[in-house]
């Protein structure tokens, strides 16, 4: 995906509809889902799309396609997933989890 392609839908993130949807989602799901999977409790600051919308407004506005993430998980794990890289996560006990 080129920078120009992603810029084509960046305006969606500035709409009041998105800002309200994001705020509502983070209030309903205030903890990072990736951290919870490994037994950690971290507040979420990012409302992310489970399936990248890539400009599809149907996916963009689908509330069931949203998940709460902390910034470190968004920047490390989610971005690697979107690039198709293998992700190994570790539980609170230090062992890898599936």
Buried (B, 14 or more C-beta within 10 A) or exposed (E): EEEEEEEEBEEBEEEEEBEEBBEEBBEEBEBBBBBBEBEBEBEBBBBBBBEBBBEBEEBBBBEEBBBBBBEBBBEEBBEEBEEEEEEEEEEEEEEEEE
